[in-house]
Amino acid sequence: MINLFKQKLILNDFIRSVSVLVSGTVISQTAIVLITPVLTRLYGPEAFGLYAIYTAILYTVTIISSLHYETAIPLAKNDKDAINTLALALLVLLGFVFIGIFLIILLNVIPYDNKNMAFYWLFLPLSIFGLGSFQVFQLWALRTESYRYIAQGRVQMNMSQMLIQVSLGMTSRSGSLLIAGDALGRVVGGFGLAYFFRQDFSRLRAVISRKRMKNMAIRYKKFPLISSWSSIFSGLSTHLPTFFIAGMIGIKAAGLYLIASRILALPDALFGNAVKQVYIAKGAKLLQNSFPQFRKLFKTTIQKLILLSLSIFTFVFILAPFLLPIVFGESWEETGTFVQCMVILYASQLIITPITANFYLLELLHLQVIAELGRLLFLILGIGYAYLFLQEPWQIILCISIAGAIGTIMLGLFSWYSLISFYRQDTIQINKLSK
């Protein structure tokens, strides 16, 4: 009876935490949904195609901008270790940004005679800093279970991005202005989230030291040495299709693909990210006390995500071709077909992505590297097949989506296997201690 009560208490707390994150995300994503039709009328598919390439580069590069040290913040045993881990992550991020600026200047990759492309490169380090810092402070918020601040921070960032992009779009329809709005909005989001924790940082600032940061760098060395590779593979799996589509079908198709991705990513943004973040916070605490309770959390999360994913994406598949041309304009008519072809990929991602937190929580990062590499290989096979045998844009998109979905399901199987592997290791250690 007591165990049943504990399980219900944990589940109710989990649901409440998810609800807080979802409420904030709903506000920001609703704003995106309302403002995107304005943007698609200010900027054409070609402008969004340029923006798609930029964001693909941004997200791929930012994956390793702090060497994944920020993911260790919720795992630190006390606030002293946590604040030094946060300081370490920010220090690495700043170093990464300055190296990026130096390389841009050194390699002379900025074509100064082309103002659009100059914007493209000059705003990249700023976007990396904004996105990277937001991710670091978000992990501190997860540690302190300040879900309300995460929700507010997302609203600030997304609203800033969209409003700046709309304002700039009134003056010109260049894709570089989409990029400028993206960069400025991300910086606002990063500083805004940090501001919420100014009292925490002021209180703990005195315990930050070079020696403690070095200790944290050694303690969590698996994150940059192993986890960074899995993140690189994951980033390539996510963004490689954008480069391939832009090169094989055209820059316009890349813009259509971006809008289709933005639509299909809404369920993951509304529910998937919230579930994953709470899963990390609750899972880290449960692992310190009861592995069976953590396993129960894993099972419950999977079951609810399967039902949620099937419900949402069935409606999306049916309605997309009819609604999207009305919402975004006639020039975006093909987006409905793209959405239908991509449904299978995003449905699988909504189910699997939250539970991949197992690799971090159980510190079995080598399994994630193998799984992410496998997912990338499946995607490359799909791209290769599309390049050799397919011609129609919808066939290419569908082929890539199926390959990505297969790889995502395999990632989920490895996440499930991580529970078995952890339990075996834990049992072996207990047996050794008992002897």
VENMO-V200987 format. One record per residue. N is the residue number from 1. PHI is phi in whole degrees, 0 to 359 (999 if undefined). Layout:
# VENMO-V200987
n-><N;N>
phi-><PHI;PHI>
This chain:
# VENMO-V200987
n-><1;2;3;4;5;6;7;8;9;10;11;12;13;14;15;16;17;18;19;20;21;22;23;24;25;26;27;28;29;30;31;32;33;34;35;36;37;38;39;40;41;42;43;44;45;46;47;48;49;50;51;52;53;54;55;56;57;58;59;60;61;62;63;64;65;66;67;68;69;70;71;72;73;74;75;76;77;78;79;80;81;82;83;84;85;86;87;88;89;90;91;92;93;94;95;96;97;98;99;100;101;102;103;104;105;106;107;108;109;110;111;112;113;114;115;116;117;118;119;120;121;122;123;124;125;126;127;128;129;130;131;132;133;134;135;136;137;138;139;140;141;142;143;144;145;146;147;148;149;150;151;152;153;154;155;156;157;158;159;160;161;162;163;164;165;166;167;168;169;170;171;172;173;174;175;176;177;178;179;180;181;182;183;184;185;186;187;188;189;190;191;192;193;194;195;196;197;198;199;200;201;202;203;204;205;206;207;208;209;210;211;212;213;214;215;216;217;218;219;220;221;222;223;224;225;226;227;228;229;230;231;232;233;234;235;236;237;238;239;240;241;242;243;244;245;246;247;248;249;250;251;252;253;254;255;256;257;258;259;260;261;262;263;264;265;266;267;268;269;270;271;272;273;274;275;276;277;278;279;280;281;282;283;284;285;286;287;288;289;290;291;292;293;294;295;296;297;298;299;300;301;302;303;304;305;306;307;308;309;310;311;312;313;314;315;316;317;318;319;320;321;322;323;324;325;326;327;328;329;330;331;332;333;334;335;336;337;338;339;340;341;342;343;344;345;346;347;348;349;350;351;352;353;354;355;356;357;358;359;360;361;362;363;364;365;366;367;368;369;370;371;372;373;374;375;376;377;378;379;380;381;382;383;384;385;386;387;388;389;390;391;392;393;394;395;396;397;398;399;400;401;402;403;404;405;406;407;408;409;410;411;412;413;414;415;416;417;418;419;420;421;422;423;424;425;426;427;428;429;430;431;432;433;434;435>
phi-><999;295;297;295;297;297;297;294;297;297;294;296;297;299;295;298;295;298;298;298;294;296;300;292;293;300;298;293;288;298;298;298;299;286;271;304;300;292;296;291;267;276;242;276;303;294;297;291;296;297;296;297;295;300;293;296;296;302;292;293;287;294;308;252;294;239;56;67;294;297;290;274;301;292;272;299;288;213;294;297;294;295;291;287;293;296;298;298;297;293;296;296;300;298;300;296;296;293;297;298;298;298;293;299;288;297;277;55;276;274;281;295;278;240;296;299;289;298;302;307;273;295;274;297;300;294;296;299;296;297;293;297;293;299;296;296;290;296;291;294;298;295;299;273;56;268;295;298;291;298;299;295;297;295;300;302;293;293;295;298;302;293;293;294;296;294;299;292;294;289;261;200;254;286;296;296;285;300;292;298;296;299;296;295;294;291;296;301;296;296;291;296;291;296;298;299;252;300;290;301;292;294;290;259;302;293;270;283;212;298;295;293;297;297;298;292;297;285;300;249;295;296;295;285;283;244;296;300;294;296;291;298;299;296;298;296;298;282;252;302;303;299;295;294;296;298;282;269;263;138;294;297;298;297;293;297;296;295;295;298;295;297;294;289;280;302;300;292;292;285;240;300;296;296;297;295;294;290;299;296;296;289;298;299;285;295;295;284;240;208;293;303;293;295;298;296;299;300;296;296;297;300;300;291;290;297;297;296;296;298;296;291;283;295;294;299;300;285;270;307;297;272;272;296;297;289;286;260;111;297;291;250;299;292;300;300;294;301;299;300;290;263;303;299;292;286;295;291;292;298;283;270;306;301;279;291;299;306;299;283;297;268;54;250;289;295;292;293;301;297;294;292;296;298;297;296;296;300;295;298;299;296;295;299;297;297;295;276;238;247;236;290;304;293;293;296;297;296;299;297;293;296;299;294;294;298;296;293;298;298;299;296;295;292;296;295;294;298;297;295;297;296;297;296;298;295;295;297;294;295;297;294;292;291;280>
